[in-house]
């Protein structure tokens, strides 16, 4: 068998195995951003784009998957969301070779290295997929400060990621054996943290300040001054001062009527 004959035979074999369009088109690829950063309390959208020409591509299944959980799937005609609504926190859309996954407010349990988002395409060409990650920036929802019988106390809610509470007396940070602190943490729904910290055995000679330190970014997320609660006796006396003032106003009103 000559070389020319062998070339013809190989071409005939290839034609029986591969579709004709596969011999003349570029392999299909998917384009995603490897890392997407999400702002606190803001929606974030993950986009997956098909790079090849749509003319020669027949989509059989175009999906977004988180770890092993199917979130949404486009079958070439219809888009099906698996539990995706505003109560679940996400929705999907498809338009011209782009499958988008939108989170209204992404949770800590849905972000970070432990959550891999996979865009997967099955078509009339070879199957392909790309993976990415969502990184949630530093967040906190609220902070409350109070002067308790045990000492100054601060309560941070909706915190992400985990942080440290640093205490200040004026502009001086309290560290070492000179200060005793009590800190507790608990994980809330969605992976948000509640951090409660208090100074133990301190006489209030303010001002005190509690600041939430984020080791990941080496910055303070927020801080709060601890103020002494108003003295109840002062509140009572403040109300009492309005009584003589009201009597004086009535007296002036009577004088005006008599003049008229």
C-alpha positions in Angstrom: 0.0 0.0 0.0 1.5 3.3 -1.1 1.6 6.5 1.1 -1.1 8.2 -1.0 -3.4 5.2 -0.6 -2.8 5.2 3.2 -3.8 8.8 3.4 -7.1 8.2 1.7 -7.9 5.2 4.0 -7.2 7.3 7.1 -9.4 10.1 5.9 -12.2 7.7 5.2 -11.9 6.2 8.7 -11.8 9.7 10.3 -15.0 10.6 8.3 -16.9 7.6 9.8 -15.9 8.5 13.4 -16.2 12.3 13.5 -18.9 14.5 12.2 -18.0 16.5 9.1 -18.2 19.8 10.9 -15.7 18.6 13.5 -13.0 18.4 10.8 -13.4 22.0 9.8 -14.4 23.9 13.0 -12.4 25.0 16.0 -13.0 23.2 19.3 -15.6 24.9 21.5 -14.3 26.8 24.5 -15.9 28.4 27.5 -14.9 31.8 28.9 -15.3 32.7 32.6 -13.6 34.9 35.1 -11.6 32.6 37.4 -12.3 34.8 40.5 -15.3 37.1 41.0 -15.3 39.5 44.0 -18.7 40.2 45.6 -19.5 43.3 47.6 -21.5 43.2 50.8 -25.2 43.3 50.3 -24.8 43.7 46.6 -25.9 41.3 43.8 -23.2 39.6 41.8 -23.4 37.8 38.5 -21.3 35.0 37.1 -21.1 34.9 33.3 -20.2 31.9 31.1 -19.7 32.5 27.4 -19.4 30.1 24.5 -16.4 31.1 22.4 -17.2 29.2 19.2 -19.6 30.2 16.4 -23.2 29.6 17.3 -24.0 28.5 13.7 -22.3 25.2 13.9 -23.1 24.5 17.6 -26.0 22.5 18.9 -26.4 22.9 22.6 -27.7 19.8 24.5 -27.0 20.9 28.0 -25.5 24.2 29.3 -25.3 24.3 33.1 -24.1 26.1 36.3 -23.1 23.8 39.1 -21.9 24.6 42.6 -19.8 21.7 43.9 -22.1 18.8 43.1 -25.4 20.8 43.2 -27.0 21.7 39.8 -28.3 25.3 40.0 -29.6 25.9 36.5 -29.6 24.2 33.1 -30.3 25.3 29.5 -31.3 22.4 27.2 -31.1 24.3 23.9 -34.7 25.5 24.2 -35.7 26.0 27.8 -33.9 27.3 30.9 -34.6 25.3 34.1 -33.7 26.7 37.5 -33.3 24.2 40.4 -34.6 26.0 43.4 -33.5 29.4 42.1 -35.8 32.2 43.2 -35.6 35.2 45.5 -36.2 33.1 48.6 -33.2 30.9 47.6 -31.1 33.9 46.6 -30.2 33.3 42.9 -31.6 33.2 39.4 -30.3 32.3 35.9 -30.6 33.7 32.4 -29.5 32.7 28.9 -28.9 34.9 25.9 -26.9 34.3 22.7 -24.4 31.7 24.0 -24.1 33.3 27.5 -25.4 31.6 30.6 -25.5 33.9 33.7 -26.0 33.1 37.3 -27.0 36.0 39.6 -26.9 36.0 43.4 -29.1 38.8 45.0 -27.0 38.7 48.2 -24.3 36.0 48.3 -23.8 34.2 51.6 -20.5 33.2 53.2 -21.5 29.5 52.8 -21.8 30.1 49.1 -18.4 31.7 48.6 -14.7 31.1 49.2 -12.4 28.2 48.3 -14.7 25.5 49.5 -17.3 26.4 46.8 -16.4 25.7 43.2 -18.6 27.0 40.5 -18.5 25.0 37.3 -19.9 26.0 33.9 -20.5 22.9 31.9 -21.4 22.5 28.2 -22.5 19.4 26.3 -23.2 19.9 22.6 -22.7 18.3 19.2 -19.0 18.8 19.8 -16.7 17.6 22.6 -18.0 18.4 26.2 -16.1 21.1 28.0 -16.3 23.0 31.3 -14.6 25.8 33.3 -14.4 26.4 37.0 -14.3 29.6 39.1 -14.7 30.9 42.6 -16.6 33.8 44.3 -14.8 35.8 46.9 -16.9 37.8 49.4 -15.4 41.0 50.7 -15.2 42.0 54.3 -18.7 42.5 55.8 -20.5 43.4 59.0 -24.2 44.2 59.5 -24.3 46.1 62.7 -22.5 46.8 66.0 -24.0 47.6 69.4 -22.0 48.9 72.3 -23.1 49.1 76.0 -21.7 49.7 79.4 -22.7 46.6 81.5 -22.1 45.9 85.2 -19.2 43.6 84.1 -17.7 46.4 81.9 -17.8 47.8 78.4 -19.2 45.3 75.8 -19.6 45.2 72.0 -21.8 43.0 69.8 -20.9 42.6 66.1 -23.4 40.9 63.9 -23.3 39.8 60.2 -19.5 39.5 60.2 -17.5 37.9 57.4 -14.8 36.6 57.5 -13.8 35.8 61.1 -12.2 38.7 62.9 -10.6 39.9 66.1 -12.0 42.5 68.5 -9.4 45.1 69.7 -10.1 47.3 72.6 -8.8 50.9 73.0 -8.7 53.3 75.9 -8.6 56.6 74.2 -6.1 56.1 71.4 -4.1 53.4 73.3 -4.8 49.8 72.4 -5.2 47.6 75.5 -3.0 44.5 75.2 -1.1 42.0 77.3 -1.8 41.1 81.0 -3.0 44.6 81.8 -6.4 43.8 80.3 -8.8 40.8 80.5 -11.3 40.3 77.7 -14.1 37.8 77.2 -15.0 37.0 73.6 -17.6 34.6 72.2 -18.5 33.7 68.6 -21.4 31.9 67.0 -22.3 31.0 63.4 -25.6 32.2 62.2 -27.7 31.3 59.1 -25.8 31.5 55.9 -22.4 31.4 57.6 -22.5 34.9 59.1 -20.7 35.4 62.4 -21.9 37.1 65.6 -18.9 38.2 67.8 -19.4 39.5 71.3 -16.5 40.9 73.3 -16.3 42.6 76.7 -13.7 44.0 79.0 -13.6 42.3 82.4 -13.1 44.0 85.7 -12.5 47.6 84.5 -13.6 50.8 86.1 -15.2 53.0 83.6 -13.0 56.0 83.0 -13.7 56.3 79.3 -13.6 56.7 76.5 -13.4 53.0 75.5 -13.5 51.9 71.9 -14.0 48.4 70.4 -12.7 47.8 66.8 -13.2 44.8 64.6 -9.9 43.7 63.0 -9.8 41.6 59.8 -6.6 39.6 59.6 -7.2 38.8 55.9 -6.9 42.5 54.8 -5.0 43.8 57.9 -7.6 46.5 58.3 -10.3 47.5 60.8 -13.8 46.9 59.4 -15.6 49.0 61.9 -15.4 50.5 65.4 -17.7 51.7 68.1 -17.3 54.0 71.1 -18.7 52.7 74.4 -20.5 55.5 76.2 -21.9 55.6 79.8 -25.6 55.3 79.9 -27.6 58.3 81.0 -28.3 58.5 84.8 -32.0 57.8 85.4 -32.0 60.6 88.0 -30.9 63.0 85.4 -33.7 61.9 83.1 -36.2 62.3 85.9 -35.0 65.8 86.7 -35.1 66.8 83.0 -38.7 65.9 82.9 -39.4 67.8 86.1 -38.0 71.1 84.7 -40.8 71.1 82.1 -43.5 71.5 84.8 -42.5 75.0 86.0 -42.0 76.1 82.4 -45.6 75.0 81.5 -47.0 76.9 84.5 -45.2 80.1 83.5 -46.6 79.7 79.9 -50.2 79.5 81.3 -49.6 82.5 83.5 -48.4 84.5 80.4 -51.5 83.4 78.5 -53.8 84.6 81.2 -52.1 88.0 81.3 -52.5 88.4 77.5 -56.3 87.6 77.8 -56.7 90.2 80.6 -55.0 92.9 78.6 -57.2 92.3 75.6 
